[in-house]
Amino acid sequence: MFPHQLLLLPLLLATTPLTLASPSPLHKRSVTCVKVGATATASWTNSAGETCSYTGVVGSNYGENSAGGDYSCNGRCGTGCTGVAIGNVYTQDCWSHDICSYFNNASGGASDPNCGAAFEAAEDDFLLGYLDGCSQTNPTNPVVKPTASPVCS
């Protein structure tokens, strides 16, 4: 183990259930890494029960949304390129949550009516993505606002 991994171990042990008697929902989920610079499709269910999707580039920099959120490293499990995170982990669920949040001005984590389920789906990615090998170097992209919008139906 590297020294920085040893520092993460107590955090992971404190936040990851280790008992088999009552498995956590995290045990039923999986972490899917996505590559910075690759095209990926985000998907989520909005408050109207519609399935929404948006295709874009992982690691893109949309800057701030109209609510002031930091979307400088889309797909990174954590805020922007520099917010609290366990490594610079990029996953499918974090990508979906970031894109949902950007377009819906989400707030409140799991309680957000449009992006709460996407937030919950990304929780295990945030906690376990580093151990699953999803950490990458953050890009340094200029701000480019998206020209398309999600499609919901």
C-alpha angles and dihedrals in degrees: 000000000000119000092251090053090053089056090055095050097080090048092050093046091050094049103035119075111234100184120103094200093078110019118208122236084248089072090062095052132076136213118233115194120216125198123241107248094025124116115249136173118232118206134183142149115251129213090270090059093251122139110236128196137183130178120211145129122295111238093025117154114228092165113213125348120222090274091055098253119153112245099166097127107030112201095028113126097238138040114310118310097313109030126113110302143141098246123321095296121177117194140162093247093049089048091052092047094048093050093045090048094047095053096038099041087234124196136166099053112235092008095062108115095220104032105022094102090048089051091052091047089054096050095088090045090055091050101037107022093094092054089047091058099253097129116117140163112281114244122236100221124163117244111275116171115220117261095202132057131220118273114231127186 
